[in-house]
Amino acid sequence: MIPVGEFRNIGIEQNSKYRVLKPWWDVFSEYLCVAMLMIGVFGCTLQLTQDKIACLPSPFTSPTPNAIDCSHIRNYGENDTWDSLKPTNPVIREVLGRKNNLDIHQYVFINHYCYEKFVHWYAKYFPYLVVIHTMIFMVASSFWFKFPGTSSKLDLFVTILGKCFDSPWTTRALSEVCEERSEEKLVSLRRSTVSKDPPERRTDEEETTLLQRVGSSKSNPDKKSPESQSALSVLDKKGGEEAKALFEKVKKFRTHVEEADILYIMYVLQTSLKVFKFLLIIIYTAALSPNIEIVVRCLVPPELTGFDIYCCNHNKAHLFSKLAYCYISFVGVYGLLCIYTLYWQFHRPLRVYSFEHVRLETGINDIPDVKNDFAFLLHLVDQYDDLYAKRFAFFLSEVSESRLHQLNLNNEWTTKKLRARLAKNASERQELHLFMLPGLPDTVYELAEMQSLKLEQVKNVFISPSVAKLDNLQELWLVYCQAKLQLPALNHLKEQLKVLRLWFEGLDEVPEWMYHLQRLEELHLNGPLATLDSLRELTALRVLTMRSNLTKIPASICDVALQRLSIYNEGSKIQAFSSLKKLTNLVSLELVGCELERIPSAVFSLSNMQELDLKENKLTTVEEILSLQHCQRLVKLRLWHNKITYIPDHISKLHALETLDISWNKLRKLPNRLFYCTKLRHLDVSHNQITSIPPEVGILQGLQFFSAAFNSLETLPDELFSCKRLNTLALGNNCLFVLSSRVANLTQLVRLEVKGNRLDALPAEIAHCPLLTSNGLIAEDSLLEMLPSEMRSRPSNS
């Protein structure tokens, strides 16, 4: 058997568990129920332990037809005497004082008989009715705690609320709020002190000390003693994951509970039921209470005892009557509480709960208002203690959640772990690459040697003022992640940052603070960019790269003195190039994938341009190349990956040209005048349909790189081998049958590609190229095996 103490413990535990959902009126109602239950139990105890009724035959009764009732006994007063009650009837007078001669068994029988037949049912069962009604009240008060449709939600809410209340993270967040409030009071005290008259001011020493305290608290908010730091770190490790799980539980519970009003409706129905029960009890109890009589008239068959009228005394009637009126009073108070509860439910706006006071106290403005059942539960909790809602509010705030994530992130990504990930990038900078983290660890700011920070798909990036510790930071990558920063951090980046690379999916993801980086030298944008705000503040900007789908060149690029502009337009056609004319300082221009059919006329106005790249466009002819002679400093021209079918002769007007790349086109021949660009150092005509190379190629005595691979060459002019400064000669995948022995004249040759031709052998004179090694010679294995052994064993220059 289960001991009674176990049931008591269960009841106490259950009552303690849901105490936060019991307003003061529910608690008071419970006490009233306990008092009413004690009345019922006390009445039942009396009913079971004492005699219920005692009957005596009426002295005025006899087996005569004109007998009277017991009214004379009911009306008997303290000053009445027997003489005043003597009847005048001589027959009745004869029986006065007569012995009734009844034994004890007859009295016991009559007592039971009269109690069952003539005592009113309300007088008999009053204590049991009190117990039953009280039990109904108690069940109605806790019905929604047990109902399957509500008990699970209430149980989960109380569990989450209790964990949030006791969470170490909540205590820490509140302590931070208190510290901030105390700092604000200290600062206000300082201001009020300074504003006073000179005689009332503090001494200079006191003011200095006060300023030092305020400054140290503001500049080092996280600076604590070693003991407190160790205690906090242990606390963070223990409570961090638990608090993180609590945030997820709160989100799920809020999503589930805010969609319905089941709990609110259930509570209203429960209260309405208690009000209805209260009215019913008041009505019939008030109506039936007078039936609890002290003297009861009982009619008994005269053949049993010889008497037909008995006057019975209900022993507990007087006490039951007092208990009944006391019970009515308790029920009345209980009913008033229920009516007040209904008034509270319908008068107060319980469908919305506002955390306005919490937002004002804590300064956390993103704590959302909640609705429906969630709001109703919090209103109930407020009646118990509003501190619960205040502590719970932290778990509805994204700011608080981000702080917790930041804390866990700092514990996971230590300074030592981050320093191990430092590596040099293509720009020879010490770079830290963080990929798909939930945030930016504060430990990043401890890497003073870091020069480049690359954040790729990092969520909730917040650059704190601690970035001022990174004196060497020059480059920042934000790859599909948005970064927010405070004014002190922006002021530091204004002075330090030189390179900014952004990848984004929408124009709204481009940070506004980007336009205020005064020392920024390079800006690389990758994403849909319909427009670009003014760059006037970027006074140091010299390099701008845009990978987007522009329809025109943004006019804002004219606000700065750009030297290098690169536009990768991903196949979208640019209609307007007028803005280019104003870029008088432009040195390098790349227009890649812009669907160009002609070279834009705006390009010809760029007198300082040295490099022009028109890759992956739709150029079929370049007749307007003559106008490029106005770009007198043009040294690099790349027209690769187009559909150009021929090159006009007036290309020879580009006297300063040093690099020409016309690969991946549809050229069938090369103009003779091309080779009158005598300053050419790099010439790439690969991946075309060229069948021959003009002998004028020998004019290019300064040529160092020549590629004619993937064409249809069958022969090579001997003049090609007079270009003695060639270090790279790419002739692979052609139709060559013979390689001239004059290749030995190319004494500077380092790389020679002849693979993919129809050669039967390589000339033995190839060994006279002193810088050419077996690694630099790209040919079929069968041809390499035919080379002299000294050529194959020649060590690599590397």
N, C-alpha and C positions, 0 to 999 in steps of 0.2 A: 504494500500500500504506500501511496505517496503521502508524506507527512503534511500536516496542515501548514507548517511553516513554509514549505515549498510554494504552495498556492499564494501565500502572503508575499513571498519574495517576487513571484511572477507579477502579481498585481502592482507592487511597488515599482518594479522595473518598467512595466508597461506605462504606468502613470508618469514616471520620470521621463520616459522616452518621448512622449508626445506633449510634454508640458509647454513647449514653446508654441504649440498650436492651440493653447487654451487661454483665452482672454480672461480678464478678471471676473466677468460675469459667469463664465463656465466654471471657474474654480469656486466661486461663491455658490453656484448652483450645486456643485458636488457636495459642499458642506451642508447645504440644506437637505440634499438627498440623504446624507448620512444621519442628520437629525430626524428626518421623517422615518428612516429605516429603524432608528432606535425606538421611536414611538411605537412602530408596528411590532418590533421584537419584544418590547416591554409589555405591550398589550397581549401578545400571544403567550408570553411567559405567565402572566396573571391568569390567562384563560385556561392554561393547562395545569397550573399548580394549585389553584384554589377552587372552592365550591362555586358553581355558577349561579345557583338560585336556591332559595329556601321558601317553601310554601306552607301556609297554615289555612285551615278552614275559616271562613269568615264567621265571626261570632253572631252575625245576623242571619246566617244561612241555616236552612234546614230543608228537609224534603217537602217543602211547601211550595205552592205555585207562585206566591207573591214574594219571592226572594229578591234581594237587592244586590247591587255590585259593590266594588271596593272603592268607590269614589270617596266615601267618608274617611277612609284611611289616607288616600292621596291628599285630601284637603285638611288633614289634621294638623293643627298648628301648635305652637309651643304653649299657648295660654289656654288651649282647649282642655275640658275635663270630660270624664266619662258620663257624668250626669247630663252634660249638654248634648251628648250624642245618643242618649237613650231613646229608643223609638217608642212611640205611643201605642203601637199595636200590641194588644195584650198577648196575642199568640206568640209574637216574637219575644216579648218580655219574658215569657216563660222559659225560653231556651237560653237566656242570658246567664252566663256563668256555668253552663252545663259542661260536664266533662265530655270530651270527644272520644276518649278511649281508643285512639289509634296507636299502633305500634310503629317502631322505627322503620320497618320494611315498607309499610304503607307510605310513610313520609318520603323515603328515598324514591319510591316509584312515582309518587305524585310530583316530586321535584323534577325528575327527568322528563316526565310526561309533559308537564307545563312548560319546561324549557324548550322542548322540541316543537310544541304545538302553538304556544301563545306568546313567546318572546319574539319580537320583530327580528327579521333576518339581518338587518343592518346592525342591531345591537349585538347579535351573536357573532357576526363575522367581521366586525369593524377592524380588529387588529390585522386580520389576514388581508383585508382590502387595502389597508395602508401599506403593508409589505408589497403586495402585488403592484399597486400604483407606483410605489417608489422604485421598484425594480424596472418597471416600464420607463420611468424617467431616466434611470441610470443607463438602460440599454439605448434609449433614444439619444442620450448625450454622447455616447461613444459608438454609435452605429456606423458613422462614416470611417471610423478607424478600422472597422472589421469588414466593411462591404468590399467584395472582390474588385469592383470597378474603381475604388478610390484608395483602398488600403495600400496597394503597391506604390502608388504615386506618393502618398503621404509618407510611407516608410522610407522611400528613396529620398524625398525632400528633407526629411528630418535627419537622415544619415549624412547627406551632403552638407546640410547646414551645420551640423555638429562638427564635421571634419573641417569645414571652412573656418568655423569659429576657433577651433583649436590648432589650426595649421600654423607652423612656425613662420611660414611666409606671410600670413596675415599680420602676425605680431611684428615682423620686420617692416612691413609696409607702413603700419601705423606708427612705428617708432620713427621712420623716415619723415612721415608727415609732421610728427611732433617736433622733430629737429628743425625742419624747414620753418614751422611756425615760430619756434623760439628764435631762430636766426632773423626772421622778419621783425619780431618784436625788438630784438637787440638793435637792428639797424634803425628802426623807428625811434627807439630810445636815444640812439646816437644823434639822429637828426633833431629831435626835440631838444636835446642838450645843447647842441651847437647853436640852435636858434635863440637861446636865451641871452639875456644881457651879459656883458663881460663880467660883472661881479659874481654872477651866479654860474658861470661856466666852470667846467672842471679844469684842473690843471693840465698843462700840455702833456705831462707824463701820463696822466690818466687817459687822455684822449688818444694818445699814441697806442697805449696798451689795448684800449677798446677797439681801435681800428685794426690792430694786428690780429686780434681774436676774430673779428668779423671777416677779415680778409683770408685768414687761414681756414676758417670754416667754409667760406665760399669757394676758395680755390681748391681745397682738398676735402670734399665732402665725404669721401670714402676712407680718409686717413684715420686710423684708429690705433690703439695700443696693440702690441704683439699678442697680448692675452686675448683681447677682444677679437682681433683678426682670426686667431686660431679657433676661437669659439664660434665665430660666424661661419668659418669655412666648414667646420664639422656640422653646424646647423644646416648650411646650404646643401651639403652632400646628402644629409638624411632627409630633409624636407623638400628638396628640389623636385625629385621625381614624383613624390606624392602630390605636391602642389600642381605639377604639370598634368597629372592624371585628373586632379580635381577640376582644372579648367576645362578639360574635355568632357567630364561628366556634367558640369554645369551647362555647357553649350548644348549637349544632347537633351538634358532635362528641360532646358528652356524651350528648345525647338518643339519638344513633345507636348509640354504642358500649356504653352501659350496658344495652342490651336483650339482649345476647348474651354467650356465653362462647367464641366461636370462637377468639380469640387464645390464651386460656388452654389450651383443649383442643389446639390446634395445637402449642403449646410442650411440653405433656405428651407428645404423640405423638412429637414430634421427639426429646425426651430419651429416651423409651422405646426408640425405634429405635436410638439410639446405644448404649444399654445392651445391647440384644440383639446389636448388631454387636460390641460389646466382648467379650461372653461367647463368641460364635462364634469370634472371632479368637484369644482366649486358649486356647480348647480345642484348636482344630486346629493352632495354631502350636506350642503346647507338645508336642502329639503328634507333629508332623512335623519339629520342629527336629533331633532325633537323626539324621534321614536325610541331613543335610548331612555327608557323609563325606569325609575327606581322600584315602583310598585306596579305589578302586572296582574290583571284580573284573569283568572284561569277557570274555565268551565270543565268540570270532570263528571263523567257519568255517575249518578248517585248510588248505583248499585255496587260501586267499588268500595266506597267508604261510608256511604250514607250522607255525604255532603256533595253539593253540586257546584258551589262557588268556593274558590280558594284565592286567597290574597298572597301573591308571591313577591318576595324581595329579590331584585336583581343585584347581587352583591357588588358587581363592578360597574354598575350603571353610572354612579356618580363620577368615578374615575374616568370611565370611557367617555363620558360627556365632556370632561375637561380636556382629555386628550384629543377629542374630535375637534374642539374649537382651536386648540393649539395647532393641530394638523392643518386646519383650514387656513390659519395664519401663515404657516410655512408655505403652503401651496400658493397662497396669494402672493407672497414675496417672490416665490419661484416664477409665477406667471408674469409678474411685473418685469422680472429680468428677461424672460423670453420675449415679451413685447418690446423691451428696450433693444434686444438683440435684432429683432426684425426691423426696428426703426434704424438701427446702425447699418444694417445690411442694405436697406433701400435708400437711406438718406445720404450715406457716404459714397463717393465715386470709387468703388472697390475694383472696378475693371481696369484701372490704370494705377501703377505705383511709380511715383517719381522719386528719384534719388537726388533731388535738387540740393537738399541740405548737405548730403555727402559730397557732392561736387564742390560746393562752396567751402566745406571744411578741408577737403583733401587737395583741391586744385586739379583733380583728375576729371576732365570735362567730357570724356567719352563713355562714362557709365550710362548705359541706355535705360530708358524707362521701359518697364515690362507691363504686360497686359494679361487680361483674362485670369485663368486659375493661378498663374504664377504671381500676379499682382495681389490676388485675394489672399494667398498664403502669406505673402509678406506683410499685408495689412494685419493679419492675425498675429504674426510674429511681433509686430510693432506694439501690440497691446501687452505682450509679455515683456519685451525689452527691445528698444530700437537699436541697441548695440549690435544685436544679431544681424540686422539688415545692413548696418554700417560696415561690419566686417565682411559680410557676404558680398557687398557691392564691389569689392576689389576683384572678385572672381568673374564679374561681368565686364570688367574694363579690359580693353585691348592693350592699353598702356601698361597696366599691371601685369598682364600676361606676357607682354614683350619684355618687361623687366625681368620676370622669372626666366624666360627663355634666354635672356642675356646672361643671367647668373649661371645657368646650367651650361651655356655655351662657353663661358669663361673657364669653368671647371674642366670642361672636356678639352678645349684647345688652349693648352698652356703655352707660355712663351717659348719653352724649350721645343715643344712640338712644332710650333710655327717656324721657328728659326731653322729647323731641319728641312723645311720645305722651300727655303730660299734658293733661288738659282738664277743664273744670268740669262737674260732674254736676248733677242736678236739685236737689240740696241746696246748690248753690253751693260745693262743695268741690273742691279740686284732686285729680282722680282719675286713677289709672293703671290701665288695663284691659289685662290680659294674657290671651290666648285660646289654648288648646290648645298650650301649651308643654310640653316634657318635664320641666320643673322650674322652680323660682323662682331667677332669677339673683341672685347676691350683689350685683350692681351696683344692685339696687333700693334697698339700704340707703344709697346715696349721695344719694338724692333727698330732702333734708331738708325741702323745701317740700311734699311730698306729704301730703295729708290723707285720701285715700281710696284703698284698694288693692282692686281687683276682680280676682279670679282665677277664670277660667272654664275648666273642664275641663283644668286644669293638673295634670300627673302629678307624683307624688312631691314634694309641697310640704313643705319643711322650713324653718321659720322659725328662723333662728339668733339667738344673742344680739346680733348686730349690729343687730337691729331697734331697739335702744336709741338708735341714731342718729336715728331718725324721731320727733323730738319733737312734730311736728304731726299724726301719724297718729291719726285719730279713728274711721275707719270701715273695716271689713274685709268683703269679699264672698268667700265660698267657694262657687262655683257648680259642683256636682258634682265636687268635688275635696277630698281629705282632707289636712289639714294637721297636721304633727307639729312640736312645738317643745320646746326645752329649758327648764329651770327659770328661767334668767336672762331668756329671752325672755318667758316667762309673767309674771314679776314686772313687766316693763315694760308688757305689755299690760294687766295689772291696773290700772295707774295711768293709762294713756292711752286705751284703747279705749272708745268710747261707743256705737258702732253695730256690730252683727254681723249679717250676713245669710248664711244657710246654705241651700243647695239640696242635697238628698241623695236617694239611692234606697233606703236601708235604715237602720234605727235604729242599726245598728252603725257607721255612718259619722258619726254625731253625735259630735264630739270631747268627751272628758271634761273637757278644760281649759276648755270653755265655761262650766261651772258655777262657776268660780273668778274670773271677771272682775268684781271688786268695783265698778268704776266704770262698768260697762255700763249704758246708759240705754235702748237699744232692741235688741230681739232679734227677728229675723224668721226663721222656720223654714218651709221648703218641702220636704215629703216625707212618706212614711209615718211616722206618729208614734203608735204605740199607747199609749205612756206617756211621761212626762217626769219626770226625776229632780228631786230637791229643788233649788229655786232660792234657798234661804235665804241663800247667800253673795252673791247678786246684790242687794245692799242698795240700789243706785241704780237698779235696773230700773224703768222707768215705762211702756214701750211693749212689747207682746208681740203678734206676728203669727204665726199658724200656718195654713199651707195644707196640709191633710192630710185624713185620713179618720177622724176621731175618732168614737168611740161615746159618749163622755162627756167632760165638761170635766175635765182633769187636776186633781187635788187640789193638786198642787204649786204651782199659780199663786197659791194663797192665802198662800204663804210671803213674798211681796213685795207692796209697796204699789203695785199697778198703777194707772195712770191711763187707759191706752188698751189695749183688748183686741180683736183682730181675728181671727176664725176663718173661714177659707174652707174649707169641708168637702167640696167637690167632689162633692156629691150624696149623701153618706152621712148617715144620720139619727143625730142625737145624742139619746140616751135620757135622760141625767141632766144637770141644770143646777144641782144643789144647791150646787156649789162657787161659783157666782156670788154667792150671798148674802153671802159673806165679803169680797167685793171692795168694801168700803165707800168706798174712795177713787176708784173707777172713774169716769172722766169721759166716756169714749167706748167704746161697745160695738158691734162689727160681728159679726153671725152670718149669714154668707153661704153659701147652698147647704147648709143643715143639715136640709133636709126638714121644716121646722117647719110644723105645721098650726094652731098657736095661738101666741100670744106667751107665752113661758115665764114662769111666775109668779115665778121667781127674779129676774126683771128688775125687778119692782115694788119690790124692797127696796133698790135702788141709789139712795139719796136724793141723791147728788152727781152722778148721770149727767146729762150735757148733750146727748150725741149717741147716737142709737140707729139702727142700720142693719140691716134684715132683708131684704136683697136676695136674690132667687132662691130663695125657699122655696115652700111650698104653702099659703100663707095664703089662705083663702076668706072669712073673716070676722074682724073685729077688734073684737068686742063687748067684749073685756077691755081695750080701750083706755082705758076709764074709770079702770082701776087705775093708769094711767100718771100720774095727777094726783098720786100720791105722790112721783113724781120731779119735784119742784117746780122744778128747774133745767133740765129738758129743753127745749132750744131747737131741736134738729134731729131730725126723725123721717123716716126713709126706709123706705117700704114698697114700693118699686118692684120690678118683675119678679116679681109674685105672681099670684094668681087671685082677688083681692078683688072682690066684686060690689057691695058698698055700704059706706058709711062711716056709723057710728052718730052720732046727734045729739050724744051726750055727748062728742064730740071737742072741743066748745067748752070743756070743763073744763081743757084744756091751755092755760092762760092765758099761759104763758111761751114758747109755741112761736113760733119765728121762721122755720124752714125746714120745709116739708112736701113730700115727694116721693112721690106715689102714682101715678106713671106706669107704663105697661106692666102694666095690670091689666084688669079686665073691668067697670069702672064704667059705669053708664048715666046716672046723675045724681049731682049733688053735693048733700049736705044743706045747707040754709040755715044751720044752726048752725055749719057749718065756718068761715064767715066772721066768726064772733064771736071767733075767735082773733085778736084785734086787733093783735097784735105780729108777725104774719106779714110777712116780707120776701121770702121766696122760696116760690113755689107752683108745683108742676109736676104737672099732671093730663094730660099728653100720652099718646098711645097707649092710649086707652080707647075707649069707645063712647058718650061723653057727647053729648047732643043739645042741651043748653041750659045756660047759666050763670045761676045765681040772681042777681037784682039786688042781693042783699046783698053782692055783691063790692065794692060801693062803700064798705063800712065799712072796708075795708083801706086806709086812707090812707097807711100806711107801706109798702105793697107796691112792691117794686122789680123783681122778676122774676116773670113770669107766662107759663106755657106751657100751651096747650091744643091743641097741634098733633096731627094724626093722630087726630081725633075725627069726630063727625058734626054739628058745629055749623052751623046755618043762619042764625042771627041772634046778635047780641051785645047785651047790655044796655047802655043808655047810661051806667049807673052805673059801668061798667068804665072809662070815659074820665075819670071823676072821680078816679081814683087817680093823682094828678099826679106821684108820685115814681117811676112806672114808667120804667125805662131799657131793659128788654127785654120785648117782647111777641111771643110766638110763636103764630101762628094758622094756620100752613100746613097743607095737606092736610085741609081741612074742606069744608063745602058752603056757604060764605058767598057771597051774591049781591051784598051791598053792604057797604062799609066806611064807617062813619059819619064825617061831617065833623068830629065832636067829637074826632076824633083829634088835632086841633090843640091840645087842652088839655094833651096830654102833652108838656110843654116839656122834660122830662128824658129823653125817648126817644132812645136811641142805636141800638137794633136793632129792626126790625120785620119779621116774617116773615109773608107772606100768600100765598106761592106754593103752587099746588096747590088753589086755590078756584075759584069760578065768577064771579069779578069781571069786569065789563066795563070798569071804569075805577077808578082811584084818585082819591079826592077831592083837589081842588086845594089844600084847606086843609092837606094834609100838608106842604106847604112851610113852614107856620108852626111846625113842630117844628125849632127852631134847631140842635139837636145831631144830628139825623138826616141822614146823608149818603147818597149813592148806594151806597156800599159797605155801609152798614148796612141798607139797604132790600132785602129779598129778595122778588122778585116776578118774574112773567114779563116777558120782554123787551118784549113788545108793550105792556104796561102802563107800563113804565118810559119808553118812548118818548113816551107821552102826557103825561108830567109837564112842568111848566114848565121852561124852559131853565135858570133860576137854580137849580132844584132838582138838575138833572142835573150841573151844573157846580160844585156845592158841593164844596169840597175836603174830603178825608177828615181826621178828627181825628187819625188816626195820623200 
